[in-house]
Amino acid sequence: MRATLAILASHHPGLEARLIGQIVGFVQALRMEKLEKVPGVAESLDFTAALAGLGINDLTSDPAALQATLVTLL
């Protein structure tokens, strides 16, 4: 988990640590689900880029935008 935090922070240095923590927690929760393919670091980076591109600073602020970015993880 710490490694993923560090990777996301290094690729997206302008993002708040709180958002990066939310992203890592969200992805970790998805990894516990029975999915055909669980999201890895590459998908986490894509997800983070999508959120940043949409200007999302909090995963709980806009559920519709969050849902629209899930394609980058799944």
N, C-alpha and C positions, 0 to 999 in steps of 0.2 A: 504494500500500500504506500509506504513512504517513497519507494522508487517511482511509482506512478505519479505521485504528487510532484516529485522533483522533475520528472520528465515533462509533465504538463506545464509546470512553472517555467521551465527553461525554454519551451517552445512558444509560450504565450506570456512573456514577462509583464505585459500591461494589465493582465487580469488580476483581480483581487484574490487574495489567498482564500477568502471565504467561499467564493464561487468555485475555485479549484477543489476545495475540500468537498463541496456539495457534489461536484461532478464525480469525484473518486468514490464517494459514498454511494451515489446513484448507480454507478457502473458495478461496484462491488455487490450491491443488492441484486442487480440483474444477473450477475454471474452465479448467484445461488439458485436461480430459477432453472427449470428444466427446458433449456433452449437447445435447438439443433446445433447452434454454434454460439458460444458465449463471446461477448465482446472482449477484445484484447487491447493492448496499448495503442495500436494503430487506429482502431475504431474510437478509442477514447480521445485521441488527438483530433480525429475528424469531427467528433461530437463537440469538442471544445471550440474548434474553429467555426463550426456552424453557429454555436451559441454566441461567440464573440462577433461574428458577422452580423447577427441579428440584434446585437446590442443588449443581449440578456445578461443581467448582472446578478440574478437570483433565480434559481430553478423553480421557486414557488410563486414567482410573480406573474407568470403568464403560461398557464397549463396548455393552451393551444399551441403556442410557440414551442414549448417543450415537446409536445407530441409531434409536431412537424419535423423536429430534428432527430427523432428516434430512428429514422431510416439510416442515419449515419452509424448507429450502433448495431442495428439488427440487420 
